[in-house]
Amino acid sequence: MKCPKCGGRGRVTGTLNFGTTVQRYRRCPICDHRWKTWEEKDPAAVRAKKSVRKEPDLFSGKQEKAKG
């Protein structure tokens, strides 16, 4: 999140949970400005779906190259 004072990149220094709301304390490393943000938690959070990877066959193609 950008610093409201100088536009630098702010860092999170602390977090408090209030049910469905999160309060984050932020600080700018450039100008040392400190501020708070309130964020609403999404009750239906999006989760990444893991894809099923097929294990590579370690011997496919290698045996043919070694023989020929």
Secondary structure per residue as TSV (DSSP state, phi and psi in degrees):
chain	resnum	aa	ss	phi	psi
A	1	M	-	360.0	139.3
A	2	K	B	-77.8	145.0
A	3	C	-	-68.4	131.6
A	4	P	T	-70.0	-16.5
A	5	K	T	-90.6	-50.2
A	6	C	T	-117.2	-12.8
A	7	G	-	87.7	4.1
A	8	G	-	-72.0	171.1
A	9	R	B	-84.2	116.4
A	10	G	-	-79.7	152.3
A	11	R	E	-115.4	146.5
A	12	V	E	-81.0	125.7
A	13	T	E	-108.2	-14.2
A	14	G	E	-167.6	155.5
A	15	T	E	-140.1	135.6
A	16	L	E	-125.3	136.3
A	17	N	E	-100.6	132.4
A	18	F	E	-129.2	73.7
A	19	G	T	67.3	-110.3
A	20	T	T	-94.1	5.6
A	21	T	E	-119.5	143.9
A	22	V	E	-121.6	130.7
A	23	Q	E	-105.2	125.3
A	24	R	E	-115.4	132.9
A	25	Y	E	-94.5	128.6
A	26	R	E	-124.5	154.8
A	27	R	E	-143.1	139.3
A	28	C	-	-90.5	124.5
A	29	P	T	-73.1	-14.8
A	30	I	T	-84.2	-55.4
A	31	C	T	-106.8	-1.4
A	32	D	-	63.6	21.7
A	33	H	-	-72.5	139.2
A	34	R	E	-118.7	139.7
A	35	W	E	-152.7	166.6
A	36	K	E	-115.4	147.6
A	37	T	E	-128.8	147.2
A	38	W	E	-113.2	129.2
A	39	E	E	-126.2	136.7
A	40	E	E	-86.8	132.6
A	41	K	-	-78.0	140.5
A	42	D	-	-86.5	116.2
A	43	P	T	-64.5	-28.1
A	44	A	T	-105.7	64.5
A	45	A	-	-61.8	140.0
A	46	V	-	-80.8	130.8
A	47	R	-	-115.4	143.9
A	48	A	-	-74.6	136.7
A	49	K	-	-92.3	126.8
A	50	K	-	-76.5	135.0
A	51	S	-	-90.1	149.1
A	52	V	-	-89.9	114.8
A	53	R	-	-93.6	136.6
A	54	K	-	-81.8	130.8
A	55	E	-	-66.7	133.9
A	56	P	-	-70.0	142.1
A	57	D	-	-80.1	113.7
A	58	L	T	-68.3	-23.9
A	59	F	T	-102.2	-2.9
A	60	S	T	-72.2	128.4
A	61	G	T	86.3	-31.1
A	62	K	H	-71.5	-39.3
A	63	Q	H	-67.1	-38.7
A	64	E	H	-65.4	-39.9
A	65	K	H	-68.8	-37.1
A	66	A	H	-70.1	-34.2
A	67	K	H	-76.0	-39.4
A	68	G	-	-102.7	360.0
